[in-house]
Amino acid sequence: MEPLRLIRHSFPDQPELSTAISRTILRRVAAGELPPTIRIHRPGREVAFGRQDRASPGYETAAQAARAAGFAAVERLAGGRAAVFHEGTLAIARAYSDPQPPKRTYARFEEMAELIATALRGLGVDARVGEVTGEYCPGAYSVNARGATKLAGIGQRMIRGGAHMGGVVVAFGGRDVARVLVPVYEALGLDWDPATSGSVSEELGREVDPGELEEALIVELAKSYELVDGEIDDQTMRLAAEGLEPEPAKP
């Protein structure tokens, strides 16, 4: 089987650093400096805004609404619209090495969506791949329950030599996602139906924490890849931290 490096290190109190680490891993994998890597981690409270969101005239108001709710406002690495991460969610960041990333755009979406859906089915969820009408951050490769509520979203970013797939799965706290996104989406001028925000716990009628989802995903991954446990190396940490430093003021 193809080897895949697995990292499980989380930075819940440093959302900007966490995103910078995923960005750095992507660049280094694309450059051939690191092997293909998947990072499965526990995020903190943040609203991840896409490029379209940041270009919106309502972005500053949306970011303020996120902060007022106790969530950091960060720029997401993958494409898509604003999405919520909190202690009841599990985040996935996978970096691919690919000399021609556009050729496998849909294959990567399909693989990530099926990975999540299969793991959730293994827990007993009626998980399906597809967009729910009115969902937040809509996408054809969202993972939903019963065709009614969104449980997971994924996005992609391509650069020369590689691609990044990012995903978030809601273990519990679907209502918290909706609560935070209502004023955020209003500020951005985006229509959606808060009732489409769900969680695995609601579907199963019992408490499911992100750790249970993490193990289910890893079990499914191990069926297709030789997982190699890894850590975030010092150079990646240094480059990620440097990317967060403000540029010096011009004289």
Number of C-alpha atoms within 10 A of each C-alpha: 9 8 14 22 19 20 19 15 14 16 15 18 13 15 23 20 18 21 21 23 23 23 23 21 30 31 23 19 22 24 16 14 10 17 18 22 25 26 23 23 22 22 24 23 22 26 28 25 25 20 15 13 24 18 11 13 12 16 19 17 15 27 23 17 23 24 16 11 15 13 21 23 22 18 19 22 23 23 19 22 21 26 21 26 25 22 17 24 28 25 23 22 26 24 30 23 23 20 14 14 18 14 10 12 15 12 11 19 19 14 13 23 22 19 17 29 24 20 21 23 14 15 16 12 19 17 26 23 23 18 21 22 15 17 22 28 22 19 18 14 21 29 29 28 24 14 16 17 24 32 27 27 29 26 24 20 19 21 16 14 18 23 27 28 24 25 20 26 26 28 27 25 20 24 15 16 23 22 14 21 24 19 18 26 23 15 20 22 15 14 12 19 13 18 14 22 26 27 26 33 18 15 20 13 8 10 12 19 17 21 15 12 21 20 13 19 20 16 13 16 18 14 10 12 14 14 19 12 12 15 11 13 10 9 10 19 17 12 15 21 16 13 15 12 8 7 8 6 5 4 3
